[in-house]
Each structure stands twice: as C-alpha cells, then as structure tokens.
Amino acid sequence: MSAADEILDIVDENDQVIGQAPRGEVYARGMRHRAVFVRARDAEGRIFVHRRTATKLVFPSLYDMFVGGVVGAGESYDEAALREAEEELGVRGLPRPVPLFTFLYDDGAGRSWWSAVYEVRCELPVDPQAEEVDWYGFLTEAEIERRLREWEWVPDGLAAWERLRRSGGTGAGTGAGGGDG
C-alpha cells in the first residue's frame, strides 16, 4: 500500500472524528486530520534533526526537528507517536513517548491538522528510514536555534518548536488552541 492509500480519520475543529478518507484525498482536499510530532533526544540530550526526502507527500526536502507523521484511522495519538518514532528513527524498544501538548495547526491556506507533541529519549543507535530521511544528526538546542535562520524547516514542526520554546521547552501549561501559521 502506498502512503497516499493509507486511511486517516477526518476530524472537526474539536478533534472529534467525523469520517475517514485515504491520505492522498485528505491532502488533495485539505481535510482536517491528526498528526504527531516527537522530539527525540539522545543520551546527551541532543535533538534528532533531519532533512526529509524529496519524495515525501508533504514538505519534501525540508528540515524537521521532530519525527512523526499522520495518525492512522482508529489509532490513538499515543500509539502513533511510538510507531512513528520507532519507524522514522529505525529502532525498536523505545520507551513510550511522553505527551506534552496538542494544538490545531493551520497553514493559513485552508489546511489544518490536529497536532500532538511528544518527547522521547532514544539511547539506542538509530538507523533512519532511507525513504523518510535524507540527512540526519543530533543537534543541541543552541545549534537548532542557529540553523533556524539558515535552513528551510517544515512549517508545522516550526510551529510546534515555537510553542515548546514559549513554554520553556517542557510543554507545561500549554493546551489545545488555535494554530500557528
């Protein structure tokens, strides 16, 4: 099955499931769906950063400071966070990612998705998926901050990063709210 054929839950502005559709149709019609963002840290606390491959359906060849992706039909955010982190990092046996907050991302062009942000410590050697990750490295937060002006980042990940930064990096005290654009 191709990524475009994967079935996703369609959700309303309150994150309630109202239907299902294939991912390709969801993207083409701008239907609201769900996604997870997992900030993966290594044993030294550095953050996994990668550049997406040119073949990605959304935001090809852009940099991202999160691993993650869409939540499949009937899948919980928690299940998707663990699945996506293990798949994208190329590891098995990660601890369960810790939920930080959710927000409604809005790209300003009529497309939005509910976004759940998590954090996980990955002390295992990573072997990222070649079909997902073109380049990767573990960077300090200071290195990421410097690169924000130099590299082109995925806009939804950047919105999640900004929310983490405003919350002091822990996600404490944040909750569902309007999207950043």
Secondary structure, DSSP 4 states (H G I P E B T S, - for coil): --GGG-EEEEE-TTS-EEEEEEHHHHHHHT--EEEEEEEEE-TTSPEEEEEE-TT-SSSTT-EES-EEEEPBTT--HHHHHHHHHHHHHT-S-PPPPEEEEEEEEE-SSS-EEEEEEEEEE--SPP---TTTEEEEEEE-HHHHHHHTTTS-B-HHHHHHHHHHHHTTTS-TT--S-PPP-
